[in-house]
Amino acid sequence: MQFFKVNLQKPLFGKVNLPIMALLLLSLVMAACGDNPTPVPVANTTAAVVQATQANVTSAAPTTINIDLAGFKFSPAKISIPAGTTVTWTNKEAAKHNVVADDNSFESPTLEKGQSFSRKFDSPGTITYFCKFHGSPGQGMVGKLTVTPAQAGAVAAPTTNAVAVATTAAASTQAATPAVVQTAAATTVVVTASPTTVVPTTSAAATQATAQGELAGTVNFRDDLQLTDQLIIAFTSIAAPPPGMAYFGWLQNTADGSTLKLGQIIPGSNGAVNLRASAPDKINFLASFDKFLVTHETIDPTPSAPSSMVAYSGQLPGPSLIHIRHLLVSFPATPGKIGLEVGLRNQATILRRHTEFMVDALKANDLATVKLHAEHLVNLIEGSNGPDYGDLNKDGQVTNPGDGYGLLKNGDQLGYLNGSKDHANLAAQAEGATSAIKLHASHVAITVDNATGWVNTVRDRSLAVLKTNNIKAAEPMVQEISTLANQILNGVDVNGDGVILPIPGSGGVVTSYKHAQLMGSIPLAVPGAASGETAEHNHTA
């Protein structure tokens, strides 16, 4: 791991000098495709770790292997194949799926039931992939291929006996160059940079400009040190910039024209880009910006503002962004005006914590304390205007570890669950809503419905605990409350494969928050392209 000092400065936002520190971490993700030599993907260490499975070698290696998409998972999810094998994915269920490489080296079209997608893998390496409708890199509906050298001569049967093989970064390994953000006052921050293996290719995609109207990449938002303070810029393949020029990335507020420079974007030799930029100064990117630009700039002198030579751009539709901000930035009716999904996650975390306190009290045979936390759960869930809100354990005090807004609708308060679902739906129904907004708004609705059912049961069981005078009678109810509180926050692995999905009975509040952020995905295309309807692509984590 190498460490770099990055000089950061404060850009101007209209007439207000708003301090921002922006950190940029660039990882070039090389594609595993065709006959092009493909490096082993490198993680945030000095070596790549390839997960290989024990091979059951047969006399002749098949040229095709089939993977089914069924039960919201890839089957088999992990498999080892020799180079030269063609993999065919077939959707076996009514839900629509697709297959997207984590490094953006390939993406299938949407697969309806019975439809297939095939790809040949000629180069050794590890390829991880996901379904964009029911997962993202490393989470949800995911799969992995380990491509072994052709002389291995066989396809390995899927197995859980994984062998870790470490590949040390060779002389071609280069540290990603951190960007320098121009500001008015300098601040020194230490940034870690991941090594990236660079292998020359002859990919035609790297030498051809993206056609107008074709989705080139996306910008997605994540939490790093604060709320929605990290963005991930992903391109499948972009052309090298003109001689003497470089790509630079910018966030823009179209309302006041202010911009934030994120630094230079350097495509890999195959044109792929996977870059993360963080602003650890308590800035919520979605609060301040609605547009992303990639421009052609001279490196010397370093630009302080975007030029008119815009290579790629994308913007969130204003009517939808209002409600996305209600979810992730601020909502006027909540305590502290926090975002609805932010409040939902906070309150669900507190709820689970107090169920843990309740379990501890049960183990200590302390019924009074069990009832105290039962009161906490009811008051947190129902909110200050709830029908049962009050001194439920009759100790002369009304106690509530929550903020009073409630998870459920109460009086004139929407509650975090109902409010999150309502504003996700409003974003999806707004004029100009992209397909990404519509898709992930539906995922928010599903996960909120899941959590609402579990929350109601926790409330009911807590009321029952408050009525009992026998700690033994309380025990099974407390155990159920504990199980449900974890499901509310983290969801349920309905398929037993370690994956939480935004489907009925699975995803909880954490999944809901993630898909609220995915509603803010910005599609990047050549200026003038109508790319909004493909904005759900490239959900890079």
Helices and strands as residue ranges (DSSP letters): E 2-8, E 12-13, E 16-17, E 23-27, E 47-53, E 64-70, E 73-75, E 78-82, E 85-91, E 100-101, E 116-121, E 125-136, E 139-148, G 150-152, E 162-168, E 173-175, E 187-193, E 195-197, G 204-207, E 215-222, E 230-235, E 245-252, E 259-265, E 273-278, H 285-288, E 291-298, E 310-315, H 318-328, G 335-337, H 340-363, H 367-382, H 416-429, H 435-467, H 471-490, H 509-518, E 522-525, G 532-534
